[in-house]
Amino acid sequence: MKNRLLTLMACALLCMPSFAKKSADLWPDGTEIGEWFRQTDPVNVNTLGKQYRITDFGVVNDGQLHTAELQALIDKVAADGGGVVVVPEGTYLTGAIFFKQGVHLHLYDGGTLMGSNNPSDYPILKTRIEGETCLYYAALINADGLDGFTISGKGTIDGNGYTFWKHFWERRSWNPRCTNKDEQRPRLVYVSNCKNVQIDGVKLQNSPFWTTHIYNSENIKLLRLHIYSPAKPVKAPSTDAIDLDVVKNVLVKDCYMSVNDDAVAIKGGKGPYADYWRTNYDGIDINKFPEMVGDGGNENIIIEDCEYGFCHGCLTLGSESNYDHNIILRRIKVDEANNLLWLKMRPDTPQRYEYVTVEDIEGNGKNFILVAPWTQFYDLKGRESVPMSYSDHISMRNITFDCNAFFNVKQQEDQYHLSNFTFENLTIRAKNTDFHTEYVENFTVKNVKAEKK
């Protein structure tokens, strides 16, 4: 009888639905994270159609520019019904190239697409930069309006950015207020208005400007990438590893990031009416002032199992971002980051950063958390009142961190309101262990150990 009972219990366990066997993985707002976020198989180029080796189509490893031949090949592959543009071993120089529906990019180990260091090899066109649509250089790799686009392999896309960085710092030396719009530089990879994109396995390095910029897109996976730009001996200005700009459903997993700016920056619209898409402002003619109006927020983003070298922010919300919901940074190792979590609060933009979780982390940096006003390109555009912003349901837990400042938070109630923060299971060593729970409405603190070093 006892054996029969044990057999029945074992059968019952085997027959239980999977959701009952294991607790569900949840977003910070309590909803369940879907299966899509657990599917991380590498790109299989053998399922993507015919493969076209670039050296068979006039692209030679000779140090000469081959933009025209590469673009002609992309156009041919698209016309033939799709397939894979393959970069074999060697280094191949190109300016901006534009991918089309059904055309993929695969780089062999030892194969490098090297960006031209001549700005005239990147056409100026309408694109998305720093929260607005404006004229700017195209990226080296451009994908717009595509479904199912992939970049894969073990090769390298190199932005060859040194000359661009040098020109930026030379200009900054005589004009300290020089910005990225004054000294324009191409990005490395720009994906816009796309869905079901996977960038997998490649090295992305030495970008002249932002490295990987994803705009107005959904279902994006960035897996097993090595993203690098130098902080010394020469600084590579504003070479963010990953910029997520009006996106939904993004997985960043098993990546290494070390860049001279933010590792992962959550971006979006900016300006005094950037949240018009969520809040109807009476009396505002959006056709007359399109630059005042944002075009969406960011939701459902996971960054996990990554390693960070030097960067300004491991996870940065802002500087241009009006709505971020369900953001997770987890299971990462950090070395030399300026900030683990950085909330940039723009006084000219209504912002809501909500349901953000940072957990299961070890490492070191300057600030455990930094919250402060950000005034770059500050412009109320005639609005008389400063729009209020909010950061709420911010959780940081299961973290061991060595830093200069534990709680670097500026209280600014006339500009933004902080609420519903949770700090739990934290072991902190810091030069400055000051901790002001009164800065946050409804601050939950459990098992926090802050030791002065």
Sequence and secondary structure as in RCSB ss.txt:
>XXXX:A:sequence
MKNRLLTLMACALLCMPSFAKKSADLWPDGTEIGEWFRQTDPVNVNTLGKQYRITDFGVVNDGQLHTAELQALID
KVAADGGGVVVVPEGTYLTGAIFFKQGVHLHLYDGGTLMGSNNPSDYPILKTRIEGETCLYYAALINADGLDGFT
ISGKGTIDGNGYTFWKHFWERRSWNPRCTNKDEQRPRLVYVSNCKNVQIDGVKLQNSPFWTTHIYNSENIKLLRL
HIYSPAKPVKAPSTDAIDLDVVKNVLVKDCYMSVNDDAVAIKGGKGPYADYWRTNYDGIDINKFPEMVGDGGNEN
IIIEDCEYGFCHGCLTLGSESNYDHNIILRRIKVDEANNLLWLKMRPDTPQRYEYVTVEDIEGNGKNFILVAPWT
QFYDLKGRESVPMSYSDHISMRNITFDCNAFFNVKQQEDQYHLSNFTFENLTIRAKNTDFHTEYVENFTVKNVKA
EKK
>XXXX:A:secstr
 HHHHHHHHHHHHHHS HHHHS   B TTS B  GGGG      GGGS  EEEGGGGT  SSSSB HHHHHHHHH
HHHHTT EEEEE SEEEEE  EEE TTEEEEE TTEEEEE S GGGS EEEEEETTEEEEEE  SEEEES BS E
EEES EEE   HHHHHHHHHHHHH TT  TTTS    SEEEES EEEEEES EEE  SS SEEEEEEEEEEEES 
EEE   SSS  TT  SEEEEEEEEEEEES EEE SS SEEEE   STBTTTTTS  TT  TTT GGGB    EEE
EEEES EE SEEEEEEE SS SEEEEEEEEEEEEEEEEEEEEEEE TTS  EEEEEEEEEEEEEEEEEEEEEE  
TT   TT SS   EEEEEEEEEEEEEEEEEEEEE   TTTEEEEEEEEEEEEEEEEE    GGGSEEEEEEEEEE
EE 
